[in-house]
């Protein structure tokens, strides 16, 4: 378990579609932004390079993550399990 000084307090972001908890985690090899889905317990830790890449993404680039039914029509396939 990381020391309390290595993790920032949780910030909760919510709207009518989703709720996520976000925190800065410094317990790994460098800082990471950890994003948690409290409903499922699934989380991801993104390093600065991944966040940099996300900052350059267009909303259209995220469409396959938001609308799984469109995955087969995209030029790339997100690494998500099919339902």
MODELLER restraints for C-alpha pairs under 7 A, 6 or more apart:
rsr = mdl.restraints
at = mdl.atoms
rsr.add(forms.Gaussian(group=physical.xy_distance, feature=features.Distance(at['CA:2:A'], at['CA:27:A']), mean=5.64, stdev=0.5))
rsr.add(forms.Gaussian(group=physical.xy_distance, feature=features.Distance(at['CA:6:A'], at['CA:25:A']), mean=6.03, stdev=0.5))
rsr.add(forms.Gaussian(group=physical.xy_distance, feature=features.Distance(at['CA:6:A'], at['CA:26:A']), mean=4.67, stdev=0.5))
rsr.add(forms.Gaussian(group=physical.xy_distance, feature=features.Distance(at['CA:6:A'], at['CA:27:A']), mean=5.25, stdev=0.5))
rsr.add(forms.Gaussian(group=physical.xy_distance, feature=features.Distance(at['CA:7:A'], at['CA:23:A']), mean=6.92, stdev=0.5))
rsr.add(forms.Gaussian(group=physical.xy_distance, feature=features.Distance(at['CA:7:A'], at['CA:24:A']), mean=5.74, stdev=0.5))
rsr.add(forms.Gaussian(group=physical.xy_distance, feature=features.Distance(at['CA:7:A'], at['CA:25:A']), mean=4.54, stdev=0.5))
rsr.add(forms.Gaussian(group=physical.xy_distance, feature=features.Distance(at['CA:7:A'], at['CA:26:A']), mean=5.87, stdev=0.5))
rsr.add(forms.Gaussian(group=physical.xy_distance, feature=features.Distance(at['CA:8:A'], at['CA:23:A']), mean=5.59, stdev=0.5))
rsr.add(forms.Gaussian(group=physical.xy_distance, feature=features.Distance(at['CA:8:A'], at['CA:24:A']), mean=5.16, stdev=0.5))
rsr.add(forms.Gaussian(group=physical.xy_distance, feature=features.Distance(at['CA:8:A'], at['CA:25:A']), mean=6.54, stdev=0.5))
rsr.add(forms.Gaussian(group=physical.xy_distance, feature=features.Distance(at['CA:9:A'], at['CA:23:A']), mean=6.17, stdev=0.5))
rsr.add(forms.Gaussian(group=physical.xy_distance, feature=features.Distance(at['CA:10:A'], at['CA:21:A']), mean=6.07, stdev=0.5))
rsr.add(forms.Gaussian(group=physical.xy_distance, feature=features.Distance(at['CA:10:A'], at['CA:22:A']), mean=5.58, stdev=0.5))
rsr.add(forms.Gaussian(group=physical.xy_distance, feature=features.Distance(at['CA:10:A'], at['CA:23:A']), mean=4.94, stdev=0.5))
rsr.add(forms.Gaussian(group=physical.xy_distance, feature=features.Distance(at['CA:11:A'], at['CA:21:A']), mean=5.53, stdev=0.5))
rsr.add(forms.Gaussian(group=physical.xy_distance, feature=features.Distance(at['CA:11:A'], at['CA:22:A']), mean=5.17, stdev=0.5))
rsr.add(forms.Gaussian(group=physical.xy_distance, feature=features.Distance(at['CA:11:A'], at['CA:23:A']), mean=6.35, stdev=0.5))
rsr.add(forms.Gaussian(group=physical.xy_distance, feature=features.Distance(at['CA:12:A'], at['CA:20:A']), mean=5.83, stdev=0.5))
rsr.add(forms.Gaussian(group=physical.xy_distance, feature=features.Distance(at['CA:12:A'], at['CA:21:A']), mean=4.44, stdev=0.5))
rsr.add(forms.Gaussian(group=physical.xy_distance, feature=features.Distance(at['CA:12:A'], at['CA:22:A']), mean=6.35, stdev=0.5))
rsr.add(forms.Gaussian(group=physical.xy_distance, feature=features.Distance(at['CA:13:A'], at['CA:19:A']), mean=5.74, stdev=0.5))
rsr.add(forms.Gaussian(group=physical.xy_distance, feature=features.Distance(at['CA:13:A'], at['CA:20:A']), mean=5.44, stdev=0.5))
rsr.add(forms.Gaussian(group=physical.xy_distance, feature=features.Distance(at['CA:13:A'], at['CA:21:A']), mean=6.28, stdev=0.5))
rsr.add(forms.Gaussian(group=physical.xy_distance, feature=features.Distance(at['CA:14:A'], at['CA:20:A']), mean=6.42, stdev=0.5))
rsr.add(forms.Gaussian(group=physical.xy_distance, feature=features.Distance(at['CA:19:A'], at['CA:37:A']), mean=6.69, stdev=0.5))
rsr.add(forms.Gaussian(group=physical.xy_distance, feature=features.Distance(at['CA:20:A'], at['CA:35:A']), mean=6.59, stdev=0.5))
rsr.add(forms.Gaussian(group=physical.xy_distance, feature=features.Distance(at['CA:20:A'], at['CA:36:A']), mean=5.55, stdev=0.5))
rsr.add(forms.Gaussian(group=physical.xy_distance, feature=features.Distance(at['CA:20:A'], at['CA:37:A']), mean=4.93, stdev=0.5))
rsr.add(forms.Gaussian(group=physical.xy_distance, feature=features.Distance(at['CA:20:A'], at['CA:38:A']), mean=6.42, stdev=0.5))
rsr.add(forms.Gaussian(group=physical.xy_distance, feature=features.Distance(at['CA:21:A'], at['CA:35:A']), mean=5.76, stdev=0.5))
rsr.add(forms.Gaussian(group=physical.xy_distance, feature=features.Distance(at['CA:21:A'], at['CA:36:A']), mean=5.06, stdev=0.5))
rsr.add(forms.Gaussian(group=physical.xy_distance, feature=features.Distance(at['CA:21:A'], at['CA:37:A']), mean=6.56, stdev=0.5))
rsr.add(forms.Gaussian(group=physical.xy_distance, feature=features.Distance(at['CA:21:A'], at['CA:38:A']), mean=6.96, stdev=0.5))
rsr.add(forms.Gaussian(group=physical.xy_distance, feature=features.Distance(at['CA:22:A'], at['CA:33:A']), mean=6.96, stdev=0.5))
rsr.add(forms.Gaussian(group=physical.xy_distance, feature=features.Distance(at['CA:22:A'], at['CA:34:A']), mean=5.68, stdev=0.5))
rsr.add(forms.Gaussian(group=physical.xy_distance, feature=features.Distance(at['CA:22:A'], at['CA:35:A']), mean=4.66, stdev=0.5))
rsr.add(forms.Gaussian(group=physical.xy_distance, feature=features.Distance(at['CA:22:A'], at['CA:36:A']), mean=6.39, stdev=0.5))
rsr.add(forms.Gaussian(group=physical.xy_distance, feature=features.Distance(at['CA:23:A'], at['CA:33:A']), mean=5.85, stdev=0.5))
rsr.add(forms.Gaussian(group=physical.xy_distance, feature=features.Distance(at['CA:23:A'], at['CA:34:A']), mean=5.33, stdev=0.5))
rsr.add(forms.Gaussian(group=physical.xy_distance, feature=features.Distance(at['CA:23:A'], at['CA:35:A']), mean=6.78, stdev=0.5))
rsr.add(forms.Gaussian(group=physical.xy_distance, feature=features.Distance(at['CA:24:A'], at['CA:31:A']), mean=6.86, stdev=0.5))
rsr.add(forms.Gaussian(group=physical.xy_distance, feature=features.Distance(at['CA:24:A'], at['CA:32:A']), mean=5.88, stdev=0.5))
rsr.add(forms.Gaussian(group=physical.xy_distance, feature=features.Distance(at['CA:24:A'], at['CA:33:A']), mean=4.72, stdev=0.5))
rsr.add(forms.Gaussian(group=physical.xy_distance, feature=features.Distance(at['CA:24:A'], at['CA:34:A']), mean=6.16, stdev=0.5))
rsr.add(forms.Gaussian(group=physical.xy_distance, feature=features.Distance(at['CA:25:A'], at['CA:31:A']), mean=5.73, stdev=0.5))
rsr.add(forms.Gaussian(group=physical.xy_distance, feature=features.Distance(at['CA:25:A'], at['CA:32:A']), mean=5.13, stdev=0.5))
rsr.add(forms.Gaussian(group=physical.xy_distance, feature=features.Distance(at['CA:25:A'], at['CA:33:A']), mean=6.02, stdev=0.5))
rsr.add(forms.Gaussian(group=physical.xy_distance, feature=features.Distance(at['CA:25:A'], at['CA:34:A']), mean=6.40, stdev=0.5))
rsr.add(forms.Gaussian(group=physical.xy_distance, feature=features.Distance(at['CA:26:A'], at['CA:32:A']), mean=6.26, stdev=0.5))
rsr.add(forms.Gaussian(group=physical.xy_distance, feature=features.Distance(at['CA:31:A'], at['CA:47:A']), mean=6.57, stdev=0.5))
rsr.add(forms.Gaussian(group=physical.xy_distance, feature=features.Distance(at['CA:32:A'], at['CA:45:A']), mean=5.65, stdev=0.5))
rsr.add(forms.Gaussian(group=physical.xy_distance, feature=features.Distance(at['CA:32:A'], at['CA:46:A']), mean=5.26, stdev=0.5))
rsr.add(forms.Gaussian(group=physical.xy_distance, feature=features.Distance(at['CA:32:A'], at['CA:47:A']), mean=4.65, stdev=0.5))
rsr.add(forms.Gaussian(group=physical.xy_distance, feature=features.Distance(at['CA:32:A'], at['CA:48:A']), mean=6.87, stdev=0.5))
rsr.add(forms.Gaussian(group=physical.xy_distance, feature=features.Distance(at['CA:33:A'], at['CA:45:A']), mean=5.44, stdev=0.5))
rsr.add(forms.Gaussian(group=physical.xy_distance, feature=features.Distance(at['CA:33:A'], at['CA:46:A']), mean=5.17, stdev=0.5))
rsr.add(forms.Gaussian(group=physical.xy_distance, feature=features.Distance(at['CA:33:A'], at['CA:47:A']), mean=6.56, stdev=0.5))
rsr.add(forms.Gaussian(group=physical.xy_distance, feature=features.Distance(at['CA:34:A'], at['CA:43:A']), mean=6.78, stdev=0.5))
rsr.add(forms.Gaussian(group=physical.xy_distance, feature=features.Distance(at['CA:34:A'], at['CA:44:A']), mean=5.62, stdev=0.5))
rsr.add(forms.Gaussian(group=physical.xy_distance, feature=features.Distance(at['CA:34:A'], at['CA:45:A']), mean=4.18, stdev=0.5))
rsr.add(forms.Gaussian(group=physical.xy_distance, feature=features.Distance(at['CA:34:A'], at['CA:46:A']), mean=6.32, stdev=0.5))
rsr.add(forms.Gaussian(group=physical.xy_distance, feature=features.Distance(at['CA:35:A'], at['CA:43:A']), mean=5.42, stdev=0.5))
rsr.add(forms.Gaussian(group=physical.xy_distance, feature=features.Distance(at['CA:35:A'], at['CA:44:A']), mean=5.46, stdev=0.5))
rsr.add(forms.Gaussian(group=physical.xy_distance, feature=features.Distance(at['CA:35:A'], at['CA:45:A']), mean=6.40, stdev=0.5))
rsr.add(forms.Gaussian(group=physical.xy_distance, feature=features.Distance(at['CA:36:A'], at['CA:42:A']), mean=5.86, stdev=0.5))
rsr.add(forms.Gaussian(group=physical.xy_distance, feature=features.Distance(at['CA:36:A'], at['CA:43:A']), mean=4.16, stdev=0.5))
rsr.add(forms.Gaussian(group=physical.xy_distance, feature=features.Distance(at['CA:36:A'], at['CA:44:A']), mean=6.68, stdev=0.5))
rsr.add(forms.Gaussian(group=physical.xy_distance, feature=features.Distance(at['CA:37:A'], at['CA:43:A']), mean=6.13, stdev=0.5))
rsr.add(forms.Gaussian(group=physical.xy_distance, feature=features.Distance(at['CA:64:A'], at['CA:70:A']), mean=6.09, stdev=0.5))
rsr.add(forms.Gaussian(group=physical.xy_distance, feature=features.Distance(at['CA:64:A'], at['CA:71:A']), mean=5.26, stdev=0.5))
rsr.add(forms.Gaussian(group=physical.xy_distance, feature=features.Distance(at['CA:64:A'], at['CA:78:A']), mean=6.53, stdev=0.5))
rsr.add(forms.Gaussian(group=physical.xy_distance, feature=features.Distance(at['CA:65:A'], at['CA:78:A']), mean=6.84, stdev=0.5))
rsr.add(forms.Gaussian(group=physical.xy_distance, feature=features.Distance(at['CA:71:A'], at['CA:77:A']), mean=6.07, stdev=0.5))
